[in-house]
Structures are given as C-alpha cells and as structure tokens.
Amino acid sequence: MDERYDPKKIEGKWQAHWDAAGLFKVKEDPSKEKYFLMEMFPYPSGKIHMGHVRNYSIGDVVARFKRMQGFNVLHPMGWDAFGMPAENAAIKNNTHPAKWTYENIAAMGAQLKAMGFSYDWDREIATCKPDYYRWEQWLFVQMFKKGMVYRKEASVNWCHTCQTVLANEQVEQNMCWRCGDEVEQKKLKQWFFRITDYADDLLEHCDKLPGWPEKVVTMQKNWIGKSHGAEILFSVKDSDVKIKVFTTRPDTLCGATFMCLAPEHPLVEDLSKGTAQEAVVQEFVARMAKQDKAKRTADDKEKEGVPIGAQCINPLTGKTMEIYTANFALMEYGTGAVMSVPTHDQRDFEFATKYGLEKIVVIQPEGEALSPETMTEAYTDPGVLVNSGQFDGMKNTDAMEAIAQYLDENDMGKKTVQYRIRDWGISRQRYWGAPIPMIHCPDCGITPVPEDQLPVILPEDANLLEGGKSPLPELDSFVKTTCPQCGNENARRETDTMDTFVESSWYPERYCSPKCDDGMFDVDAVKYWMPVDQYIGGVEHAVMHLLYSRYFTRVLNDFGLVDFKEPFTRLLTQGMVCKETLKCPEHGWLFPHEVEGSGDERTCTKCGKIVEAGRVEKMSKSKLNVVDPEELLAKYGADTIRLFCLFAAPPERDLDWSEEGVEGSYRFLQRVWRMFAAHMDEVKDAQPFEGSPDDLDGYLKDLYKKTHQTIKKVTEDIDGRFHFNTAISAVMELVNMVYGLNDNLQDEKRAGVLRAAVEAVILLISPMTPHFTEELWSLFGKTQCVLETPWPAWREDALTADEVVVVLQVNGKLRSKLNVPLDTDDEKIKEMALADEKVQKFMGGKPIRKVIVVKNKLVNVVV
C-alpha cells in the first residue's frame, strides 16, 4: 500500500472499472423498489463550472446511498441543448450552433465522467437530436387537434439582441433573462399553449407537494395568482365596443370616475386612432414599451397617463368616464383595463389628484364622514356604501356579492375568477430550436404536419444571418412544402421554433426509455420509474421550468400517457457557489490565478498594483471570480472537490469558496489513508466485531459504540435531510477516535472492533468520495465494489452512551463542561460543577443564589 493517497493514480482506474462492469446501468425490476433521482440537466455551454460540480455531487451522494440501501436507482444525465444560450455562444465564438453544441456535449460529458458521477450513460439524451424533438412535435400536433394550442397576434416581450420573443417568466426587471439587454413590447403572431386551462389544478396541487421547499411552492402560487372578483362591461360612448374590466372590488363600482387601459391594450390604438390624442398616445405607448414593468407599476413610481380621446359609461351610474392609458395598468393582470376609483384605491387617488379628476366617496367608515375634498389618501378599509343608489346602507363586504349578482342579471358583467398566469407563448424567432410542426396553406389555412412526416428536421447545415437572425424564413429547402390536405405546392412551413423550455418539460419521462422509437416513451417503463423521487436544481427555475413541467405532465395525463399529475415528488434547491471578486485599478476584474499575495497585500500579476477585494458573490464569468474544476481535478482529484462541496455548507445554502477549505478536505482524505495504512496489517485478516457492546471494555467499547452511533448519524443525515456536512463531521470524529486507540492496548477483540470501525469509515464516506473508498475497499481484498455492498446498519444496544457531556454555566453563560457517567446523581453533578476551576473563576467569590440542574444536560450556577 502506498504511503500517500494519490488521486491521479486511482481515479481513472476505478472509472474504467465501473464502466467495464456496467455498474451504473439499470433496468426496470418489479422485484425491487425503484428510486428515480435526477439533477437538472445542463446547457452544453462548453465547460462544467463549480455550480454543476456542487449540484451533481449532491445528487450523486443520494444516488449511491440509495443504491447501497437496496433501491433500484435510476440516475440519468442529458443535455438541454436547444435554445438561445447555445446559439448566442456559437455566434460569439463565430461557429455554427450545431457544431458548438455537439463539441461541448462531448467535452462536458468527459468532465462529468472524470468526476466519477454514477450516471447511466446509456440513457443520455440531447434535446437537439431529431429522435428527441420528434416526439414533442408529435405531442404539439395532438394538442393542436384537441384545441390546447392556438395562434394569435399578441403584444409580446421582444429582445432585439436575441432577436426573439420571451415569455413573461423570461423577463427579469424588463431585461432579457439570458443576455441582460432591455426588452420592449412588440405585436407578433405567436403560438400559445393553454396553460391557463390548468391554473386551478396547478394551484390546488401546490398544497400537495410536501417534499418541495415552501419558498418554491409560494413562488408558484404567486405566479399563478388566483383572484376572485367580477368582470364588468363598460360601453364605449358612441360605439358598439365594450371594455371588459376585472376587479376584486365590485362594491366600489359607483365610485369609478375614469378608466385606465394598459399601454399594450389593443383598444388604446383603436380608440385613439383619428382623434386629436392619437400622436400623444403613440408617443406615450412607445415610451412605456421601453420601461421596466416592475418599476413602472411600483408603489413609489409616479403615476402618469394620457387620455386616449374616448369615453366609456359606468354601467351602474350611467355617468361618462374619460379613458386614459396609464403606466400602472398592465396587460398581465386582469383584462388590461382598470376601473379607477380614486377614493378607495391609492394608485387611482394619486392619479386623480395629479390630473384633477373627480373623486366620489362610496364607502364610509363607521362613525365617520369622509369628504373627497379633505381626503389625503384613499380609504381602503371596510365600511358602509353611500352614493351607490339601491346598494346604499349595505356593508361593503355584502355589496360585493350583491353588485356582482345585479350585473349578471342585467347583462352588465358577472362573477368570475382571474389569474396572473397567462397562456404560454412558445414561439421563438430563432434558428436553434425544435421546428413547430405546422404548415401555412393559401387555401386551407394552418394545418399540422402529418404524423408520418415527423420529425420536421431542423437543417443543421443552415448558416445564421447577420445579427443572429434565423435563416429558416429565407431557406426555400425548408420553407417550401406541399399542403397535406389539398396538395397546394405553394404551402409554407412554420419558421418559428419552440421555446427551449418545451424540451425540458418532459425529459424525465424520456429518460425512462430514451431509445423508444414508437412513442414519446415506453408507457410501462414510465409507470415503473415515474414520478421522479428526488429532483435537484436551482431555485431560479421555480416559475419557469418547474411550472412548465407540472403543466406538461397534466397534458400527458390528459392524453392517457401517464397516470400521475406531479412529475417531482421531492425537490431540493441548492444554493449558489460564491467567491470574492478581485479587481485591479488598471486591468479590471481578475481571475484568482492573476493575483498573488494574501490579505490586503494582494497584487495584480500583470502590473503589480494592489488589488481590491470585493464582495463574496455568485461565481460569474463576467466578474472572473470563477474556479476551473479541471485545474482542481489536476491538483487535488475529484473526491477532494466533491468532499469540499458537500462539507463546506448545507446544500440549500450558498457555499463560499475557500482554497483553505479544499486543502482541508484533501488533508482529511490523507489522514484517513494514513489511518488505514497504519492498521492494515492488524485488521486485514480480521472479521469485524459484531457482538454486544457489553462484551467489550474501556476504549474498545467506546470505539465500538462510536462506530454505531456514527452509522446512525450519517444514515439519518443523508436520508431525506441532506445534511452532508454534519454527516462528514461525524465520520471525522470517528476517525479521530480510531487515532486515539492506544497501540499498547492488548485485547483479543481489538482487531475485530478496529476492523468494524475502519469498514464503517469507508462505507459511510463512499457516496462522497467513491474512488478513494473503492481503492481502500479493494486493499481489504474485497472483490465486490463498494457500491454493490449493503449500507451498514447500526445496533440499537450500541447507541446508549456510558458518559454524557454536561454543560456548566454561570448566570446562563457557558463556562465549562464535564464528562460524567450517565444518570449521575444530581447532587453529585452539582458538587462536581461547583468544584470546577473555571466555574469558580467566573463566580468571582460571589454568594450563590441558586443552582439549576437539568439531568444529563446542564448545570447553571446563579450568583
């Protein structure tokens, strides 16, 4: 056995062994309980980063742990290979998206294998391959036939830089989620999925996801945004047009004195056309299109708007109301039209005050008499209706129902429910995506591609146009086709491609049977494996990928392809990997390797100037505070990196990168290696002791108990809790206890107890450091891989401690500790505590007022 642990020598050896043995390959086995674990698959960006390493290390620990517990574990990997990230990177690097993507898949696949992750690579998928997207095209056609897909002109989020439409969920503070540039509104014909048809079901099942983080469930509920209220019809004066308004406050209808339309509302253009306000309205709408929606609707944002040159009629009072377009009205909420009640809504109050508009009080608080002339803010609390005709004198809470019913009976409106969520616009005007399988015929209109002609293959030899524009509309070999219904040879293919989130909405099912060529997946395989037992990924996908996946699963359920609605039983959202930023006054952001020295004396290797250390924040290529996993692999090996990522912080929290922490993990593995080497001759031929702790004495008894206590601690910390850091810490304590074994201790049971402890150390850290432990396991003469070895079990009779640690306090502050025999008499513990030197020091000779003893836990001396 080598004196030192050499990762370069052993990691490649064991990866080759696992691969040759097909150790990670699985198939359906009804005799075994299944466990489907997956991490969110990556974009093939070129290199794995430390965020990937942390995410996949977490997943690999659980996968290996469950395998050793006897589960049939499916742990797959694939590539989210379509979409803007790959295309933008290819453009930046002056290469073709297909070439860029496939080269990156190969490179990143090799990196993941070098980390020793236990993926079944026979199940690898890439969403850019026709054998994958063929089936989402097939489902699109089925959805179209069932009316679950439609096309309409809509005001959409448009990113000039990415030359495409973005879903609402892909716009962050009016910036493109991918490139960070400003988004504006644009009208285009788009394809939509009717996700709103499932809004109630999605919302209801939010409370049936007990294995999900509460914050993610809350984010989904808020995004769906269910509101109860009334839909009210306001007739436009001198017109047949009626404006639909959704309000949660129909009780205030008689106080509505003007109307506000969102700048994106189609009626803004229609009703202002030909009026004296047309030019003013156009300027306002154009200006609003460039503003961040979140900022323009913020409470502290000044309310502004312009009249559009049209009026409407309040259906209850018959009064004429001026119609404005205003910055605080949004198409994303309700109908994009707001009945404005300035006395009972603060935004409306500020708007009316600014533009001198009428205010009418319709709710009076009990015992008061509000006057519009003296009000300094809107009154939004309960009260009694006034100035509301037949509803005067009613409590406003009762009037909500009564007015809604009156509107319904008189064809003026109805009770209804609205949602914040909007139908999912999946059209993208980009090249690198799955073609939408529809055909535009001059005679038949829009018709789906026949199923036997699927997939509609994206031509991977097409070159992008200037500015990254899609070549598909200009590519006759792709666009020109024959109508499948009437044979018209002047038909054209749809040139929009699907949002990349479509591909990631059903990939768990495809993992179950990735080579299935007669359907989206093998239904029986999915029935065995799905739903996913544990999903691991970033919280940033809470209202995009996770919501879309839940929706897609319901669609599959409606088509009878799956018998469940929720794709992910449990969800873990891991924190980010963070590192301090380093900046040179001359050269700007610096990579860590471009800095030398330590502390405040660090200097730039390029110019020698003092470097400024910034905040610890998420590793980012833009700020260069990144660490290359390949460099770490070469220096420390995969197991050290994995161990650090798991030990430095609980998975749900951010991990602050520390070179010292990595070094510490490496030293620990060396320490375990030396422990093994030191005792190798003694324990190699011994059988692990498996008897009762009562058959042992002294240190051997303590070591045996510590071994079983550690097995229990690590098992419970990993299983469902994911407390890998405390699990590793427990193993460290066991290792320390092995080191504490006196070489002069002679006992016939010594070798067996020591063998049991060393085996436990190997097995317990094997999910975290698989190569390292395989090597040690084989040195024991084991022919079976660690992964094929059952997870160790603990003995209940070995869990009780003979001694306990009692905390000693003075006036509630920790001052010392005592190791005492279990269940020591309270008076004896009190006597020992008062005799303790540190306790006496902090008592300072003051008289004792009382002594509190909590059995087996603490003594608090009050002076």
N, C-alpha and C positions, 0 to 999 in steps of 0.2 A: 504493500500500500504506500502511495506517495506521501511524503511528509506534509505537503500543502495541497489544498484544493485548487485545481487548475480547470476553470470552466471551459477554456478553449479545447482542452483535451477530451472532455466528456460530453459536451452538449451536442455536437454534431453526431457523435457516436450513438447517443440514445435517440435522437430524432430519426436517424436512419433505421434503428432497430424498431421503433414504433411504426414507422411507415411500412417496413418489410412485413411486420406482423399484422398489419391492418388493424391496429389496436383501437383506432377511433371510429371504425366503420360500424354502423348499426343497421338493423332492420327491424321490422315490426315483429314483436314476440308477445303474443297474448298471455303467455305464462308469467311475464314479468310486468311489474308496474312501471309505466313509462314516466320519463321526466324530460320535457322539452324546454331547453334553455337556449336563449339566443340574445346576442347583443345587437344593437342597431348597426346594420352594415354600413361600411364607409363609402364615401365618394372616392373613386380611384384618382386621387389628386397627385400621386407620384411618390410620396413617402408617407409612412406612418409617422405620427407625432406622439408626444407623450400622453396626450388625451386618449388616443387609441390604446396605447400600452396600458394605461390605468383601467380603462373600461374593459378591455379584453382580459386583463389579468383577474379582475373581479369575477367575470363570468367563468373563466377557466377554473378558478378555485371551486366554485359551486358545482360545475360540471364534473370535475374529478371527484369531489367529495360525494356527490350523489351516486356516481358510478361505483365507488368503493362501498357505498351503503347498499348496493344490490339493485339499483334502479337501471332500467334500460334507457340510457341517456342519449338524446339527440342534441347535438351541439354543432350547428352548421355555420357556414360563412359564405358570403357572396358580395356582390358589388352593385352599389346604387349608381349605375354607370351612365345614365342619360341625364340631360338637363344642362342648365346654364353653367354650373361650376366647371364641368369638364370642357364645355365649349369655350367659355371665357378664357380658361387656362390655355387651351390649344391656340386660340387667337393670339394671346400674349406671347406664346412661345413659337409663333409662326409655324405651326404644324396643323395637321388635319385632326379633328376631334376623334375620329376612329383610331388613327394611329396612336395618338396621345393616350387614349383610354386603354387600349389593349396593352400597350407597353407598360403603362402604370399598373394595370392589374397584375401583370407578371412580376413586376418589381415589388409591389406591396405584398403579393402572395408569398414571395420568398422571404420577406421581412417577418411576416406573421409566423411562418413556419420556423424561422430562426428563434422566435420567442418561445417555441415549444407549446403553443396553444393546441388543445386537443380537439381540433375541428375534423369533422368527417368531410374531407375534401372531395369525395365522390359526389357530394351534394352541392358543390359550388355552383352558384348561378351568377349571371351578369345580365342586368336588365336591358342592356343594349343589344342582346342577341335575339334574332328573329324567333327562335324556339321559345323564348320567354314572352316577348311582347305580342306574339301571335295571339296568345290567349286573352290578353286584356283587350285586344281588338275584337276578339270573338265576344267577350262579355259586353263591350261597348255596343255591338250590334244587337245583342239580346236586350240590353237596356233601352236602346232606341225603339225597338219594336214594342216594348212594354210602356213607352211613354216616360221613361225615367231619365231620358236625355232630351234636351231641346236646344235650339239655336235661336238667338235673338240679338238685336242690336242693343248694346248697353254701354253705359258710361263705365269705363274700366280704368284701372291703375296702369299707367304706361311708363315704362322705364326706357328712356332714349338710349342710354348706354347699352343696356342689354337687348334693346330692340324687341321688347316683348311685353305682354300683359302680365300682371301679377295678381294673384288672389289677395283678398283683404288681409289674410293671415301672413302674407309675404311682404307686407309693407310695415316698416317699423319707424314711427315718427316721421312719416312721409318720405322715408328713404327706402330704397330697394334693399331687401334683406340680404342680397348676395353681393352687390357691388358698392352699396352705400350711397349711390347718387340719388338725386331728387326725383320723385315720382310725380307725374301730373295726370289729370283726367283726360280721357280720350274716348270717343264713341267708335265702337267697332262691333261687328257681328261676331259673336262668340258661342262656343258650345258650353252648355252647363249640365252638371249633374244635379238632380233634385234632392240634395241632401236635406233640405228643409222638410221634406216629407217624413223624415225620421227624427226631427228635432225633439219631439216629445219622448220618443223611445230612448234616444241617446241621453236625454236629461234624466229620465226616470232611472235608467241603469247606472247613472253616476253614483247612486247610493247603493249599488250592488257590486262595487269594486273595492272590497275591504283590503285587498292586497296592494292598493295603489296609494302613493303619498297623498295626503289630504290637500296639499297645495296644488297638485296637478288636477285633482277632481274639482277643486274650486275654480281653477282657471277654465276648465271645460264648461262648467255650469255658467260661469260669467260670459263665456264666448257664445254659448247657445242663447242665453239672455231671454228667458221667458217673461213676458209681461201681460197681465190681464187688464183689459180696458174695453174701449168702444171704438168702432170705426164709424166716422161721421162724414156725411156727404155735404159739401159746400158747393152750391151752384155758382158758377162764374156769371157775373152780371152781363146781360145782353148776349148770352152764349148758351149752347147746349152742354158745354163742358161742366163736369162735376169734379171737384177735387176731393180725394179721399184723405182723411186725416185720422191717424191713430192717436188716441190719448188714454192715459191711465186716469185722467181726471174729468170724466164727462159731467161731474157735478159743477164744474166751473164754466160750462159752455156759454151761459148767458153773459159772462164777463169777457168773452173773447171779442176784441175790438180790431184786430188786424190778423193777417195770415202771413206766415213766413215759409218760403219754399227753399229747399237746398239749392245751391248754385248749380248742382248737377241735375236737378229735376228737369225732365223734358219740357214741362209746361212753362218753364222760365223763358226759354227761347220762343216757344209757340205763342204765348200770350203777349210777349213784348214786341213781337215782330210787327212792324208797321206803325208802332206808337212812337211818341216823342222820346220815350225812355229807351228805345232799342239800343242805341250806341252806348249809353251809360251802363245798361245791363250787361252788354257784351264785354265791356271793359272790366266790370266787377267780377263776372264769371271767370274771365281769363286770369284775373289776379288771384282769385280764390283757388283756382286749379293748381297754382304753384305753392299754396300754403299747406303746411303740415295740418292734417285734420285734427290731430290730437291737440295741437296748440291753438288752432282757431276756435275750438269748442271748449277750451279750458275756462274754468270759472273766473280766472283773473284776466282773461283776454277781453279787450274792449269789444263790445258788441257793435257790429256795423252791418249795414244793408242798404239797398236802394229799392224804391217802388218800381214795379215792372210795367206799370201802365194799365193795370187791370184791377177789377174789384170782384169780391165774392159776397155772398149773402149768408149771414148767420142763420141757420135753419130754425133755431128756436125764437130769436128775437126779430128776425126779418130785417135787421139792420145791415147796411152796406159796410163792408170791411175792405180796407186797402190791402193789396197783396204785395209783399216785399220778397226779395231774395236776400237771405241773411247768412252771415258766416257761421252762426251756431246751429243751423239746421243741416242735417246730414241725411243722405240717401240711405245710409247703412242702418238708420233707426226708423222704425215705423214705416211710413209711406214716403218719407222725404218732405212731408208737409206738416207744419206746426200751427195749430190754432193758438194764437198768442193771447194770454190772459195776464196782463201786466200787474194786476193787484195780487195775484196768487201764484206767480212764478217769478223768481228773481231775475232770470235772464230776460224775460219779457218786460219786467219792471225797468231794468236798466236800458233796454232798447227803446221803450216808450218814452222814458224820461229824456233820453238823448234826442229823440226826433219829435218830441212834443205830441205824442199820440194819446188818445183818450184812455182813461182808466176808470173802470167800473167795479166797485166792491160787490161781490156776490156771496161772500161768506163772512159773517160777523162772529167774532169770538163771544162766548157767553159773558154777559155783563159789560160789554164794551160796544163802542160805535165807531168803526173805522171810517175815515174820510180820505178819498183819493188825494185831496189837496194837502193833507198833513202827513201822509204815509212816507216814511223814509226807506222802506224796504217792503218786499212782498210778504203777505201773510199766508203761511203755508200749513198752519195747524188746523185741527177740526173746529167746526162751528155750525152755525145755522144759516140756511140760504136766505138771501134777500135779493131784490131786483131780479128775481128769476120766475116771475109770473106764477103759474099754478104750483110751482115747487117751493114757493116761499114758506118759511117756517119749518122746513124739514131739516133734520140733521144732514150734514153734507155726506156722511157715510151712507145714509139711507138713500139719498138723492142719486148717488152713483148708479145704483140698480134701477131706480125709478126712471131717470132720464134715459138711460140706455134702452129700457123697455119701450118708452114712448117713441124714441127714434125708430126702433124696429117696427112698431105698429104703424108708423106713418111714413115708412119707406125713406127715412132720412139717415138711417145708419143701422148698426147692430152691435150687440156684444161680441167681442172677439178676443183672440189671443195673438200677440205678436212676438216675434223672436229677433234677437240681434243677428243671429246667424243668417247668412244669405246663401243661395244656391252656389255651388262650387263651379266657378268658371275655369274650365280645364284647357282652354285653347292657348297655345303658345306660338308666337310667330317666329319660332326658332327652328333651326335645322336639326340639331342633335336631340331628337326625341322620337317617340313612337308615333308614326303617322296615324291620323284619325281616319278610320276606315269608312269614309263616306264619299259619294260621287254626286257632282252637281250636273244635272242634265237640263238642257234648254227646254225640253218638252215635259219631262216627268218631275222636275224639281230635284229635291235632295233624296237620295236613296242609298241604302247601305251596300257595301261591298258584299257579294255573296260569300257565304261561309267557306265554300270550296275554293275560293280565290284568296283566302287568308293564308299567311300574313301579307299585308301590304308592306313590302320591304323598303326600308329607308336606303336609298342608294349611297353606299359608303364611299363611293369614288367622287361624289359631288364636291366641288370647291366652294367655300364660303364667298359671298360677295363683299364688296367694300363696306367697311364698318361693321362686319359680322352679320350682315343681313342674310336671311335664309335664301339659298339658291332654288329651293323647291318650286316657287311660283314661276320661275324662269326656265325650269328644266322640263322641256317637252317630253322627254322619255319617261318622266314621272307623272306629269300633269295630264297629258293627253290619254284618254281612255274611251271605252265604249260603254254606253249605258246598259246595265244588265237587264233593264226592264224593256226598253223599246229598241235597243240596238243603235241609238244615235251615236255616231262616231265623233261628235263634237262635245262629248261629255268631258268634264274635268274632275280630277281628284281634288279632295280637300287638301290644302297645303299647310294648314296648321298642324302642329304636333301636340301631343298630350303633356300636360303638367307632369313633371317628374315624380310628384307625389302620388300619381296614379300607380306607378310601378311599385312603390314601396308600401302600398296599401294592401297588397295581397301576397307578398313574398313569403310570409311564414307558411302558408298553405303549399306554395310551390316547393319549399324545402322538403316537404314530406314525400314528394315524388318528383324530383327535378327532371327526370328523363321521360316523364309521361308525355306521349305524343298523340293521344286521342282525347285530350281534355285539359282543362286548366291544371288539374291534379287528379291523382287517384283518390276517389272518394273514400275507399276503405282505409287507405293509408292516413288520410286526414282524420278520419273518425278515430283512429288509434292514437295519433300523436297530438292532435289539437284539442283544446286551445293550448297556447304556449303557457307553461307553468311559471316561468320566470323570464321577464324581459328586462334588459338593462340598457340604459342610454341617457341622453341629455335632456334636461327639463325644457330646453329651448324648443323641443318638438311637441310640447303639451297641447297646443291648439292647432297644429298642422298635421304632422304625420300621425299622431296618436288618435286624433279625432277622425281623420280620414280613414284610418284603418278600422276603427269601430263602425263607421258608416259602410265601408266596403263589405265588412263581414255580414252586416244586415242584408245587403244586396244579395250576397251569395246565399244567405239563409232563405231569402225570398224565392230564389231560383231552385231551392231544394238541394244545393250542392254541399251545404254544411248544416249540421243540426245544433249549432250554437250561435250566439249573437256577439259575445265578447271574445276578442282574439287573445287577450293577455290577462291571465288570472292574477299574476303579481307583477308589479313594476318597481324597479329601483332606478332612481335618477341620481347619477353620481355627480359629485362636484367637479369643478374645473381644476386643472393643474396650473399653478401660478408661480411666477418668478419675478424678482425685482427687475426693473428696467434700468439700463445703463446708457448714459448719454454723454457724448463728448461735445464741448462747445464748438469745435470745428467740424467734426465728422458726423454729428448727429447720433442717432441710435446705434448702439454697438452690440454685436454678438458677445456672449460671455467669453469666448476664446480670444476676443480682441482687447481684453482688459487684463492687466497684470497688477499684482499687489493685493492688498487687503484693506478692509475698513475704509476710512476716509482718505487713504493714500493710494487708492487705485488710479491707474493712469491708462491712457489710450496707447495701444501698441503702435498706432500709426503716427502719432505726433507727440506723445509724451505728456499731453496735458491732463490735468486732474479730471477724473470722470465723475459726473453727478449721478448718484444712485437715486432712482425714482421709486414709485410705489411698487408694492408686490401686487401684480395683477395677472390676469389670464395670459398664458403664453400666446404670443401673437407674432406672426411673420412680419407684420408691419412695424412692430416695435423691437423686433430681433431678440426678444427675451425668451428664446427657444433653446431647447436642448435636443440634440440629434440622437435618437435612440441607437443609431448604428455606431456612433462613437462610444456610447456607453456599453454597447454589446461587446465591442472590441476590447474595452478596458476591463469591464467587470463580469461580463457574461449575462445571459438572460435572467437567471434565477436571482441575482442580486437586484436587478432592476425591478423584477416582479415583487420581491420581498419589500423593497423600499416603498413602492407604490401602495402596497397593502398595509404597511406598518405605520406610515407617516401620518395618516388621518383616517377617520371613518369614511366609508365610501360616499356618503351623502354630502360630506363637507368638502370645501376646496382644499387642495393639497398644495402647500407651499414647498416649492422645490428647494432641496438643500444638498449640496455636494457632500457636506459632512454627514448627512443622513444616509446617503448612498454608501459612503465609506463605512459607516457604522453597520449597515446591513451586510456588507462584504466581510467585515471583521467577525460578525456573528457566525456566518457560514464557516469561516476559517476556524472559529472556536469549536463549532460542532464537529468539524472534520478532525481536529486535534483530539477532541474527546473520544471520538470513535477509534482513532489510531492508538490512543493510549490504552484502551481497554480491549482492543481487537483480540489479542491472544487469549485473554481471560474469558471472553464471552462467546467466541466464535463457535465453539462446540457445545455450549451450554444450552439447556432448554429454559425458556422464560418461566420464571416462577409464577404459578397460577393459584397458589393456595390462599388460605385465610391470612389476613394480617396478624391475627393472634398467634400464628406460628412463627412470627418474627419478633425481634427485639431491637431496641435502640435505633440507630441511624438507618439500618436496613428497613425497619418497619416504617420509619418516617419517609424514606425514599419510595417505598412501595405504595404508601398512601398518596404521596405527592404525584406519583405516576398516574394513579386512577383519578385523582382529583383533576389533574391536567387533561386527561382524556375527556372527562365530563365537561370541563370548562370550554375546551376547544370545540367539541361537538356542538354544544349549545350556542356558542358564539358564532359559528359558521352557519348553522342550520336556521335559516329564516331571519336571523338578526344581522348577519353580515358584519359582525364586529371582528374583522380580521386583525385589527391592531391589538386588541386585548387577547385574542387567541394566540398570536405570535408572542406577546409578552408572557403569557402563561407558559409557553414552551421554553422561553428564555429562563424562566425561574426554575423549571425542571432541569435544564442543562446546568445551571449554577449548582443545583443540589447534587447532581452527579459529580461535578468537580469537587464538591465538598466531602466526598467519600474518602475516608482515611485509608491510605494504601496499606496500613498496618492492621486494619480490621480483618480478622480472620473468622470466617463463618462458612459452613458448608453450603449455605443458601445464598451466599454473596453473589456468585456468578449468575445465578438464575434471576435474582432481583435486579442486578445490573443489566442483564440482557433484556429484561422486560422494560426497563426504563429507556434503554437505548433504542429498542424497537419502537417504542411509543413515540420518541422524538422523531424518528424517521417517518413513521406513518402520518403523524399529526401535521408535519410541515410539508408533506409530499404534494398536496394540492398547490401550495405556494411556490415550492422550489422542486419541480419534478425531475430535472436532470440530476441535480445534486443528490437527491434521495434515491434515485434509481441506482446510481453508482454505489452508494453505501449499502443498499439492499443487496446488490449483486455480490459485494465483498463478503456478505454473510453466507454466500453460497446459494442464495435464492435464485431459482430459475424462472419463477413467475414474477412478472412486472409488479411494481408497487400498485399500479392502477387496477390490477386484477386481484389484489389482496383485499380481503374484507376490512372495513373500517374497524378500528379497535373498540371494544366495549369495556365499560367500567364495572367494577364490583361495588355494589352498594355498601357492603360492610367495610370497604376501604375508604369511604368518604368522610367518616367521622374523624375529627381532629382530637388528638390527645391533649393538645395545648391550644390555647386561644390567645390572641393579642388583645390586651385591654388598654384602651386609650386613657391617659391621665391628663386631666385638665385642671387649671387653676382659674377660677372665675370664668369658666366656659372656653378658655383658650388652651389649645393643645400645648402641653409642656413636656410630655414624656410618654413612654409605652412600656408595658410589662408583658412578658410571656409567662402565662400561669397555667397550671393543669386545669383541664376542663372541669367546670362545675365546682371550682374552688369556693369555699365558704365566703359570704360577703364580708364578714368581719376580718377574715384573713386578708382578703384583697384590699380592704380599707387600710389595714395595718401596713401592708407592703407599699401602698401608694403614698402614705404619709411618711414612710421611711425613704422614699426615693429622693436622691440628691437634687435633681432638677426641680421637683415639686417643692422641696424645702426652700430652694433658692428663690423661686417666684412667690412663695408665701411671704417671704421677707420678714419673718418673725411676727406677722400679724395674727391676731386671735382667729381661730376657726369659727365661722358662724354655723356652717353645716357641711356635711359630706354626702353627696348623692352617688349611690352605687347602682349601675344598671348591669345586671348579671351577665358575665361573659363579654361585656362590651366596653363599659367606661366607668371611670370614677371622676367626679367633678368636686374639687375642694373649693368651697366658697369662703373667702376671707374678707 
